[in-house]
């Protein structure tokens, strides 16, 4: 019996020694290494095209921080921030990867949604007048230029350089700009420009025609050594009654119902101009009854259809 007790005692003693060894190994082992980590944040996840956001980050146990996705490069360690401006509308993801000395990695990402920008307000380039007789209509994207002759009479214009007399016969006109559909002009932008073609734009006043009026008709004779173009009618009408060109020494007769006929004559190069109004007898029968023979050979000319006699 005593021998059995002795063997058990020895076994328990060996087990205790082994247990003590295990305990000592755990007690004196090095503490576990902390994990590498990175935390990436953004000031706003939804913006409008053209706006910016700020990315900021912190890391732990990292020896290297590298950006990927919509940005790139090595970033400040262990913390930093950076302003970014997405280039267009859409979703933009920014990723930051931290690496520790043992090659272990940790990553974090943020996504920014960029909404399309609305149409920008436009400041139109001005209509300019480089000299008194020239009008320059500019080109501004998404803007149309017009001229207003008055009384609601407007005309859209192409970008070009124009003779001022194309728009004004000495009266004031207004050029203006309007934004095309889907666009807007900037608040406070200048959008109107007034213009009057001065007398000097119409050439030197000269006597180009000899004019004779009889009952219901007017004869024009060219008295200069070059061709002359003639427009005739009444002031305030939208278009002249007619026009013709006379060579040197030539004459032309027109019939008219107008008591006062306005005509404008000018040479081919517009350097000489003649404005005048001629009185045209119309009541020829009365003139004949009163003994005035100046119009007796010319019957009264009836007004053209739809045109009231003046």
C-alpha positions in Angstrom: 0.0 0.0 0.0 2.7 2.4 0.9 4.4 1.9 -2.5 1.2 2.8 -4.4 0.8 6.0 -2.5 4.4 6.8 -3.2 3.9 6.3 -7.1 0.8 8.5 -7.0 2.6 11.2 -5.2 5.4 11.2 -7.7 2.8 11.4 -10.6 1.1 14.4 -9.1 4.4 16.0 -8.5 5.3 15.7 -12.2 1.9 17.0 -13.4 2.3 20.0 -11.1 5.7 20.8 -12.5 4.4 20.6 -16.1 1.4 22.8 -15.2 3.7 25.4 -13.6 5.9 25.5 -16.7 2.8 26.2 -18.9 1.7 29.0 -16.6 5.2 30.6 -16.6 5.3 30.6 -20.5 2.0 32.5 -20.7 3.0 34.8 -17.9 6.2 36.0 -19.5 5.3 36.0 -23.2 5.4 39.4 -25.2 2.1 41.3 -25.4 0.1 40.9 -28.7 0.9 43.6 -31.4 -1.8 46.2 -32.0 -3.6 46.1 -35.5 -2.9 48.7 -38.2 -5.9 51.0 -39.0 -7.0 54.0 -41.0 -10.1 56.3 -40.7 -11.1 58.5 -43.8 -13.8 61.2 -43.6 -15.3 63.9 -45.9 -17.0 67.2 -45.2 -19.9 66.5 -47.5 -21.0 63.5 -49.5 -23.4 65.4 -51.9 -22.3 68.6 -53.8 -22.9 70.4 -57.0 -20.5 70.4 -59.9 -17.7 73.0 -59.4 -17.9 72.7 -55.6 -15.1 71.3 -53.4 -14.9 69.0 -50.3 -12.3 68.3 -47.7 -11.0 64.8 -47.0 -9.4 64.2 -43.6 -7.8 61.0 -42.1 -6.0 59.4 -39.1 -4.1 56.2 -38.9 -2.6 53.8 -36.3 0.5 51.6 -36.5 0.9 52.6 -40.1 4.3 53.3 -41.8 2.7 54.2 -45.1 -0.6 55.8 -46.3 -1.4 55.6 -50.1 -4.4 57.1 -51.9 -6.3 55.4 -54.7 -9.6 55.8 -56.6 -10.3 59.4 -57.5 -7.1 60.7 -55.9 -3.5 59.4 -55.7 -0.1 59.7 -54.0 1.3 59.1 -50.6 -0.5 61.0 -47.8 0.7 62.5 -44.5 1.0 60.0 -41.7 -0.5 59.6 -39.2 -3.1 62.3 -40.0 -3.9 65.0 -42.5 -6.5 66.7 -44.8 -6.8 67.7 -48.4 -9.3 69.7 -50.5 -10.5 68.1 -53.7 -12.8 69.3 -56.5 -14.5 66.6 -58.6 -14.0 67.2 -62.3 -17.6 66.4 -63.4 -21.0 65.2 -62.3 -21.2 61.6 -61.0 -20.0 59.5 -58.1 -16.4 59.9 -57.0 -14.8 57.4 -54.5 -11.7 58.2 -52.6 -9.7 55.3 -50.9 -6.8 55.4 -48.4 -4.7 52.3 -47.6 -2.5 52.0 -44.5 0.4 49.5 -44.3 2.3 48.6 -41.1 5.9 47.4 -40.7 4.8 43.7 -41.2 3.0 44.4 -44.5 -0.4 44.2 -43.0 -3.0 46.6 -44.6 -6.1 48.4 -43.6 -8.3 50.5 -46.0 -11.2 53.0 -45.7 -13.2 54.8 -48.5 -15.7 57.6 -48.9 -17.9 58.4 -51.9 -19.0 61.9 -53.0 -22.0 62.4 -55.3 -21.7 65.4 -57.6 -24.9 66.8 -59.1 -24.8 68.6 -62.5 -24.5 72.4 -62.3 -27.4 74.4 -63.6 -26.9 76.8 -66.5 -24.6 79.7 -65.6 -25.9 83.2 -65.8 -24.4 84.9 -68.9 -23.0 88.4 -69.3 -23.4 89.3 -73.0 -20.6 90.9 -74.9 -21.7 94.5 -75.9 -22.8 95.7 -79.3 -20.1 98.2 -80.2 -19.7 101.2 -82.5 -16.0 101.5 -83.5 -16.9 104.6 -85.6 -20.1 106.6 -85.9 -21.2 104.7 -89.0 -20.3 101.1 -88.0 -22.2 98.7 -85.8 -20.5 95.5 -84.6 -22.7 92.7 -83.2 -20.6 90.3 -81.2 -20.9 86.5 -80.6 -21.8 85.4 -77.1 -22.6 81.6 -76.6 -26.3 81.0 -75.9 -27.2 84.6 -76.5 -29.2 86.1 -79.5 -28.9 89.8 -80.4 -31.7 91.9 -81.9 -32.4 95.3 -83.2 -35.6 97.2 -82.3 -36.7 99.7 -84.9 -39.7 100.8 -82.7 -43.4 100.0 -82.7 -42.6 96.4 -82.0 -40.6 95.9 -85.2 -37.6 93.8 -84.2 -35.1 91.7 -86.1 -32.6 89.0 -85.0 -29.0 89.6 -86.0 -26.0 87.5 -86.8 -22.6 88.3 -85.3 -21.0 90.6 -87.9 -19.9 94.2 -88.7 -22.7 96.3 -90.2 -23.1 99.7 -91.9 -25.0 101.8 -89.4 -27.3 103.0 -92.2 -28.6 99.5 -92.5 -30.5 100.1 -89.2 -31.0 103.8 -88.8 -32.0 106.6 -91.3 -31.2 109.2 -88.7 -33.7 107.9 -86.1 -32.7 106.1 -82.9 -32.8 102.3 -82.8 -32.0 99.9 -79.9 -29.9 96.8 -80.0 -30.6 94.3 -77.3 -29.5 90.8 -76.1 -31.6 87.9 -74.9 -30.5 84.5 -73.4 -31.5 81.5 -75.4 -33.9 78.9 -74.0 -32.5 77.2 -70.9 -30.1 80.0 -70.1 -30.3 83.3 -68.3 -28.6 86.7 -68.4 -26.7 87.7 -65.3 -28.3 90.2 -62.9 -27.1 93.7 -63.6 -25.6 92.8 -67.0 -25.9 95.5 -69.7 -28.3 94.2 -72.4 -29.4 97.3 -74.5 -27.4 99.7 -76.6 -29.0 102.7 -78.4 -27.8 104.0 -81.8 -28.5 106.7 -84.3 -26.7 107.0 -87.6 -25.5 110.6 -88.0 -25.8 112.6 -91.1 -22.2 112.0 -92.0 -23.0 108.3 -92.6 -25.2 109.2 -95.6 -22.5 111.0 -97.6 -22.0 114.6 -98.7 -25.2 116.4 -99.6 -25.2 117.1 -103.3 -27.5 117.9 -106.2 -27.7 114.7 -108.2 -31.1 115.1 -109.9 -33.1 117.7 -111.7 -36.7 117.1 -110.7 -39.9 118.3 -112.6 -43.4 117.6 -111.3 -46.6 117.7 -113.3 -50.1 116.3 -112.8 -49.7 113.0 -111.0 -46.1 112.3 -112.2 -42.5 113.3 -111.5 -39.5 113.2 -113.9 -36.0 112.7 -112.5 -33.0 113.6 -114.6 -29.4 112.6 -113.5 -27.2 115.7 -113.7 -23.9 114.1 -112.6 -21.3 112.0 -114.4 -22.0 108.7 -112.5 -24.9 106.4 -111.8 -27.5 107.4 -109.3 -29.9 105.2 -107.4 -33.3 106.7 -106.4 -35.8 105.6 -103.8 -39.1 107.4 -103.6 -42.3 107.2 -101.5 -43.5 108.8 -98.3 -41.9 109.2 -94.9 -43.0 106.7 -92.3 -43.8 103.9 -94.7 -42.3 100.5 -94.2 -41.0 100.4 -97.7 -40.5 102.9 -100.6 -43.1 103.0 -103.4 -40.4 102.2 -105.9 -36.7 102.6 -106.9 -34.6 102.8 -110.0 -31.1 103.6 -111.1 -30.2 106.3 -113.6 -27.0 106.4 -115.7 -25.3 109.7 -116.3 -27.6 112.1 -118.2 -30.5 109.7 -118.1 -34.1 110.5 -117.0 -37.0 108.5 -115.6 -40.7 109.4 -115.0 -42.8 107.9 -112.3 -46.5 108.3 -111.7 -47.7 108.9 -108.1 -50.9 109.6 -106.1 -48.9 111.4 -103.5 -49.2 115.2 -103.1 -45.7 115.3 -101.5 -43.2 112.8 -102.8 -40.1 112.1 -100.8 -37.1 110.8 -102.6 -33.5 109.8 -101.7 -30.8 109.7 -104.3 -27.3 108.4 -103.8 -24.2 107.6 -105.9 -22.9 104.0 -106.2 -20.2 104.5 -103.6 -22.6 106.4 -101.3 -20.3 109.4 -101.1 -23.0 111.8 -102.4 -26.6 111.9 -101.3 -29.6 114.0 -102.1 -32.8 114.1 -99.9 -35.7 116.1 -101.0 -39.5 116.3 -101.2 -41.3 117.5 -104.3 -44.9 118.7 -104.5 -47.0 116.8 -107.1 -50.2 118.4 -108.4 -53.1 115.8 -108.2 -56.4 117.8 -108.7 -55.8 118.3 -112.5 -59.4 118.8 -113.5 -59.8 121.7 -111.0 -56.6 123.2 -112.3 -57.9 123.1 -115.9 -61.2 124.7 -114.8 -59.4 127.6 -113.2 -57.4 128.3 -116.3 -54.2 126.7 -115.0 -52.8 124.9 -118.0 -49.8 123.5 -116.2 -51.6 120.2 -115.5 -54.3 120.1 -118.1 -52.5 117.5 -120.3 -52.3 115.0 -117.4 -55.3 113.2 -116.0 -55.5 112.6 -112.2 -53.7 109.3 -111.3 -55.9 107.1 -109.1 -54.3 105.8 -105.9 -52.9 102.3 -106.1 -55.2 99.6 -104.7 -55.1 99.5 -100.9 -53.2 102.8 -100.6 -54.9 105.9 -99.4 -54.1 109.1 -101.3 -52.1 111.7 -99.3 
